[in-house]
Amino acid sequence: MKKKQLTSEQTKNLLEVLKARFEKNMNRHKDLKWEKIQTKLQENPEKLWSLNEMEESEGEPDVVDYDKKTDKYFFFDCSAESPKRRSLCYDYPAWESRKTNKPESNAVDKANEMGIELLTEEQYRHLQQLGKFDQKTSSWVQTPASIRELGGAIFCDRRYNTVFLYHNGADSYYAARGFRGSLNV
């Protein structure tokens, strides 16, 4: 099992990457100050570990929102295309139901292992207001229980300058479909 704590060198390197991305993409987080975010991150080493997992899978996590009531910053995967955690069915029951050609894993469990959550449809649409994402790929998003109970799952992408919500069997998987994660700190 992976140790869920970064070394001081890994922490330093990750914070430098996150700060550079934060400063390069100020349109995603107007009026926020990096120093406050960095302090919160340093107080929560398990969140830094999760952000590192997002970074290592080429998710390019960045701050996209702040909730004043809860004093929480929200990081989303902001890579242009769905991160390099693809070819995954939706969840464990879907994975287990496949008789042949099982994928390596599933999106829900992979997100849990990383300490993050799949984006909701609302979060996905918020992200798309900050840029153009998933123009060649697609991303699983949290699926309502009423859809999941019937064997389906939902995913989103951006085509023709429009964000689309689709459905598929939860046991399906494609090389171009991954998932985007969310982490609050």
KOLKOL-767535 format. One record per residue (C-alpha): residue in three letters; x, y, z. Coordinates in pm, whole numbers. Each point is the difference from the previous one (the first is absolute). Layout:
<code: ALA	x: X	y: Y	z: Z>
...
***
This chain:
<code: MET	x: 0	y: 0	z: 0>
<code: LYS	x: 124	y: 347	z: -87>
<code: LYS	x: 113	y: 223	z: 284>
<code: LYS	x: -240	y: 296	z: -8>
<code: GLN	x: 255	y: 263	z: 93>
<code: LEU	x: 250	y: 186	z: -212>
<code: THR	x: 364	y: 55	z: 90>
<code: SER	x: 106	y: 358	z: 66>
<code: GLU	x: 166	y: 7	z: -343>
<code: GLN	x: -317	y: -128	z: -172>
<code: THR	x: -206	y: 257	z: 190>
<code: LYS	x: 232	y: 282	z: -103>
<code: ASN	x: -7	y: -107	z: -366>
<code: LEU	x: -378	y: -44	z: -8>
<code: LEU	x: -61	y: 339	z: 161>
<code: GLU	x: 224	y: 163	z: -262>
<code: VAL	x: -195	y: -166	z: -282>
<code: LEU	x: -336	y: 93	z: 151>
<code: LYS	x: 107	y: 360	z: 62>
<code: ALA	x: 128	y: 40	z: -358>
<code: ARG	x: -328	y: -142	z: -139>
<code: PHE	x: -201	y: 223	z: 235>
<code: GLU	x: 186	y: 312	z: -116>
<code: LYS	x: -24	y: -98	z: -368>
<code: ASN	x: -379	y: -52	z: 14>
<code: MET	x: -132	y: 288	z: 212>
<code: ASN	x: -327	y: -2	z: -198>
<code: ARG	x: -91	y: -320	z: 187>
<code: HIS	x: 24	y: 158	z: 345>
<code: LYS	x: -33	y: 378	z: -7>
<code: ASP	x: 52	y: 175	z: 333>
<code: LEU	x: 165	y: -300	z: 167>
<code: LYS	x: 348	y: 16	z: 152>
<code: TRP	x: 246	y: -286	z: -36>
<code: GLU	x: 153	y: 55	z: 345>
<code: LYS	x: -328	y: -86	z: 176>
<code: ILE	x: -45	y: -310	z: -215>
<code: GLN	x: 357	y: -115	z: 62>
<code: THR	x: -46	y: 38	z: 376>
<code: LYS	x: -315	y: -215	z: -15>
<code: LEU	x: 181	y: -261	z: -206>
<code: GLN	x: 293	y: -16	z: 241>
<code: GLU	x: -246	y: -51	z: 287>
<code: ASN	x: -153	y: -298	z: -185>
<code: PRO	x: 277	y: -235	z: -118>
<code: GLU	x: -253	y: -269	z: -102>
<code: LYS	x: -154	y: 252	z: -244>
<code: LEU	x: 345	y: 70	z: -143>
<code: TRP	x: 41	y: -374	z: -54>
<code: SER	x: -330	y: -10	z: -191>
<code: LEU	x: 98	y: 302	z: -209>
<code: ASN	x: 326	y: -176	z: -81>
<code: GLU	x: -199	y: -304	z: -117>
<code: MET	x: -202	y: 232	z: -226>
<code: GLU	x: 322	y: 157	z: -130>
<code: GLU	x: 174	y: -333	z: -62>
<code: SER	x: -293	y: -117	z: -214>
<code: GLU	x: 30	y: 323	z: -203>
<code: GLY	x: -317	y: 155	z: 140>
<code: GLU	x: 165	y: 342	z: 43>
<code: PRO	x: -200	y: 88	z: 314>
<code: ASP	x: -76	y: 367	z: 57>
<code: VAL	x: -221	y: 210	z: 228>
<code: VAL	x: -334	y: 70	z: -167>
<code: ASP	x: -221	y: 116	z: 287>
<code: TYR	x: -9	y: 118	z: 362>
<code: ASP	x: -284	y: -29	z: 252>
<code: LYS	x: 16	y: 282	z: 257>
<code: LYS	x: -250	y: -171	z: 235>
<code: THR	x: 210	y: -314	z: 38>
<code: ASP	x: 338	y: 164	z: -77>
<code: LYS	x: 70	y: -274	z: -257>
<code: TYR	x: 190	y: 23	z: -327>
<code: PHE	x: -104	y: -232	z: -283>
<code: PHE	x: 256	y: -159	z: -229>
<code: PHE	x: -112	y: -167	z: -325>
<code: ASP	x: 197	y: -187	z: -264>
<code: CYS	x: 61	y: 273	z: -259>
<code: SER	x: 193	y: -192	z: -266>
<code: ALA	x: -119	y: 78	z: -354>
<code: GLU	x: -108	y: -362	z: -49>
<code: SER	x: -120	y: -258	z: 250>
<code: PRO	x: 296	y: -98	z: 222>
<code: LYS	x: 208	y: -312	z: -68>
<code: ARG	x: -230	y: -218	z: 209>
<code: ARG	x: -213	y: -138	z: -278>
<code: SER	x: -143	y: -329	z: -127>
<code: LEU	x: -192	y: -39	z: 324>
<code: CYS	x: -359	y: -107	z: 44>
<code: TYR	x: -210	y: 208	z: 239>
<code: ASP	x: 6	y: -188	z: 333>
<code: TYR	x: 81	y: -335	z: 163>
<code: PRO	x: -339	y: -166	z: -59>
<code: ALA	x: 31	y: 88	z: -370>
<code: TRP	x: 358	y: -133	z: -8>
<code: GLU	x: -102	y: -318	z: 178>
<code: SER	x: -293	y: -59	z: -238>
<code: ARG	x: 228	y: -20	z: -303>
<code: LYS	x: 53	y: -362	z: -96>
<code: THR	x: 283	y: 64	z: -247>
<code: ASN	x: 244	y: 278	z: -85>
<code: LYS	x: -10	y: 161	z: 342>
<code: PRO	x: 176	y: 335	z: 17>
<code: GLU	x: 279	y: 54	z: 251>
<code: SER	x: -231	y: 174	z: 248>
<code: ASN	x: -292	y: 239	z: 31>
<code: ALA	x: -33	y: 376	z: 36>
<code: VAL	x: -173	y: 12	z: 340>
<code: ASP	x: 252	y: -228	z: 174>
<code: LYS	x: 296	y: 169	z: -169>
<code: ALA	x: -124	y: 340	z: 122>
<code: ASN	x: -48	y: -137	z: 353>
<code: GLU	x: 354	y: -143	z: -4>
<code: MET	x: 126	y: 347	z: -94>
<code: GLY	x: -203	y: 170	z: 274>
<code: ILE	x: -210	y: 197	z: -250>
<code: GLU	x: -353	y: -8	z: -140>
<code: LEU	x: -130	y: -12	z: -355>
<code: LEU	x: -133	y: 335	z: -114>
<code: THR	x: -375	y: 45	z: 10>
<code: GLU	x: -175	y: 114	z: -316>
<code: GLU	x: -34	y: 347	z: 156>
<code: GLN	x: 374	y: 14	z: 80>
<code: TYR	x: 82	y: -120	z: -352>
<code: ARG	x: -209	y: 280	z: -150>
<code: HIS	x: 168	y: 251	z: 234>
<code: LEU	x: 341	y: -120	z: -120>
<code: GLN	x: -107	y: 45	z: -362>
<code: GLN	x: -74	y: 367	z: 71>
<code: LEU	x: 370	y: 44	z: 82>
<code: GLY	x: 135	y: -144	z: -326>
<code: LYS	x: -50	y: -264	z: -266>
<code: PHE	x: 52	y: -349	z: 140>
<code: ASP	x: -57	y: -351	z: -138>
<code: GLN	x: -21	y: 98	z: -365>
<code: LYS	x: 141	y: -342	z: -102>
<code: THR	x: -69	y: -207	z: 312>
<code: SER	x: -289	y: -47	z: 243>
<code: SER	x: -23	y: -29	z: 378>
<code: TRP	x: -221	y: -208	z: 229>
<code: VAL	x: -189	y: 219	z: 248>
<code: GLN	x: -190	y: -91	z: 317>
<code: THR	x: -309	y: -193	z: -101>
<code: PRO	x: -334	y: 33	z: 179>
<code: ALA	x: -106	y: -320	z: 181>
<code: SER	x: -319	y: -20	z: -209>
<code: ILE	x: 207	y: -36	z: -318>
<code: ARG	x: 264	y: -224	z: 155>
<code: GLU	x: -263	y: -241	z: 138>
<code: LEU	x: -114	y: -61	z: -359>
<code: GLY	x: 356	y: -84	z: -112>
<code: GLY	x: 92	y: 336	z: -149>
<code: ALA	x: 255	y: 269	z: 72>
<code: ILE	x: 53	y: 349	z: -139>
<code: PHE	x: 294	y: 180	z: -153>
<code: CYS	x: 66	y: 339	z: -156>
<code: ASP	x: 213	y: 156	z: -269>
<code: ARG	x: 23	y: 315	z: -209>
<code: ARG	x: -70	y: -10	z: -374>
<code: TYR	x: -111	y: 272	z: -240>
<code: ASN	x: 65	y: 258	z: 274>
<code: THR	x: -274	y: -163	z: 209>
<code: VAL	x: 17	y: -212	z: 316>
<code: PHE	x: -184	y: -328	z: -43>
<code: LEU	x: -129	y: -245	z: 261>
<code: TYR	x: -30	y: -360	z: -119>
<code: HIS	x: -85	y: -343	z: 138>
<code: ASN	x: 157	y: -339	z: -45>
<code: GLY	x: -8	y: -337	z: 170>
<code: ALA	x: 206	y: 38	z: 316>
<code: ASP	x: 209	y: -301	z: -104>
<code: SER	x: 116	y: 166	z: -322>
<code: TYR	x: 347	y: 143	z: -35>
<code: TYR	x: 190	y: 179	z: -273>
<code: ALA	x: 359	y: 110	z: -51>
<code: ALA	x: -116	y: 361	z: -33>
<code: ARG	x: -221	y: 3	z: 312>
<code: GLY	x: 142	y: 66	z: 343>
<code: PHE	x: -116	y: 208	z: 293>
<code: ARG	x: 71	y: 340	z: 147>
<code: GLY	x: 39	y: 38	z: 373>
<code: SER	x: -89	y: 254	z: 262>
<code: LEU	x: 174	y: 66	z: 330>
<code: ASN	x: -89	y: 260	z: 259>
<code: VAL	x: 252	y: 137	z: 246>
***
